[in-house]
Amino acid sequence: MDIDAISAVRLEMLEARGIRRELSPTERLADGRVLRGGQPMVSFCDNDYLGLTSHPSVIEAAVGATRKYGAGAGAARLVTGDNPLNEQLEARLAKLKGLPAARVFGSGYLANAGAIPALVGAGDLIVMDELCHASMHAGARLSGARIQTFAHNNVTSAAHYLQQRDATSHALLLTETVFSMDGDLAPLEQLAEVAGQTGAWMMTDDAHGFGVITQDNPAPVQMGTLSKAAGAYGGYVAGPASFIDLLTSRARTFVYATGLPPGVLAAALAALDVMEAEPGLGARALANARLFGSLIGHASIESAIVPVRYGEADAAMRASAALAEQGFLVTAIRPPTVPEGAARLRFTFTSNHREADIRRLAALVLKTLGDAGAAK
Ligand SMILES: Cc1ncc(COP(=O)(O)O)c(C=O)c1O
């Protein structure tokens, strides 16, 4: 069979399982709405938590740097792609994180895929939360270390696996600060305690916390992305100075990838300025999520992400379609992104959402849940 024929068979198999993915061209408009298929909709599923992708000063910064330096970096940072904006951004990120240094990567995915193998390798142990993002799993696999996943947020289970470590090798504990699909928080202090007791290192993924919620985070290595609350693109790793320096030589996704475009770097820097000037934006996104949670009977909302479970993938797809008909864009999250039987709508809230929209959305969601229950 040739590539096209076997791919068609594989696509049919995905289709049969209800997990074939398809693209939907979407124009995001400056006022926070989106156009999909020509239809204006209010999005409740992007990660632009602070509305900074369309903030005037963020856009101006991107345009200005693009005019000055060009559209692309032109090369890897180790060649000629190290525009001085990189260093400025890294200094700001390290300060924000309260860690000695930071290195910017092409994306959050690349940051995880590059930093984890720079920390541990063959013969070492990685103990990671089962719900860690795909990019952490990718980094873990690339490292060649033995991987043990622990039950979500279960500190006892994490401790159990860490205690089995070989004392002569390194062990690394991985978790997210805010879980991307569930919106709950990791027990960072407790996890750091077991890491400390077992001599393990700890690294966190703050992709969905950054700019929205501030937690005390004792992890010595912290990564995040500039593509969500910061409204731009790129990823970063912050940590001890020598480790960050080591990434420059050893993180393959840093060494062998082109630097970020200057416009993107400038946008991220401007976004950090806005976050500093308007510290209430994150709290507003969180308050919007909490309002929605209270209206649909979800009491403990800890972040700007509120999952609503429908079980099977087709039930979640039907609910998404029903909301779309009423002008709300909320994509269904299906396996393999989430476990089988745990398909959901993942609602995300931003500082720009309006109360009237949130109230109307909540009423519709309650109806879709009723319909899904009736269909069972
Ligand atoms: C938890 C988590 N980590 C890492 C990433 C990857 O970040 P980026 O989109 O910048 O590659 C994402 C983005 O989807 C994420 O949700």
PDBQT file of the ligand as one rigid body, heavy atoms in Angstrom, charges set to zero:
ROOT
HETATM    1  C1  LIG A 401       0.003  22.601  29.642  1.00  0.00    +0.000 C 
HETATM    2  C2  LIG A 401       0.630  23.004  28.355  1.00  0.00    +0.000 A 
HETATM    3  N1  LIG A 401       1.947  22.934  28.229  1.00  0.00    +0.000 NA
HETATM    4  C3  LIG A 401       2.569  23.272  27.083  1.00  0.00    +0.000 A 
HETATM    5  C4  LIG A 401       1.848  23.723  26.002  1.00  0.00    +0.000 A 
HETATM    6  C5  LIG A 401       2.574  24.052  24.741  1.00  0.00    +0.000 C 
HETATM    7  O1  LIG A 401       2.705  25.422  24.612  1.00  0.00    +0.000 OA
HETATM    8  P1  LIG A 401       2.799  26.104  23.164  1.00  0.00    +0.000 P 
HETATM    9  O2  LIG A 401       1.419  26.208  22.639  1.00  0.00    +0.000 OA
HETATM   10  O3  LIG A 401       3.459  27.396  23.427  1.00  0.00    +0.000 OA
HETATM   11  O4  LIG A 401       3.633  25.192  22.331  1.00  0.00    +0.000 OA
HETATM   12  C6  LIG A 401       0.473  23.835  26.095  1.00  0.00    +0.000 A 
HETATM   13  C7  LIG A 401      -0.312  24.353  24.935  1.00  0.00    +0.000 C 
HETATM   14  O5  LIG A 401      -1.232  23.804  24.451  1.00  0.00    +0.000 OA
HETATM   15  C8  LIG A 401      -0.167  23.444  27.288  1.00  0.00    +0.000 A 
HETATM   16  O6  LIG A 401      -1.504  23.505  27.404  1.00  0.00    +0.000 OA
ENDROOT
TORSDOF 0
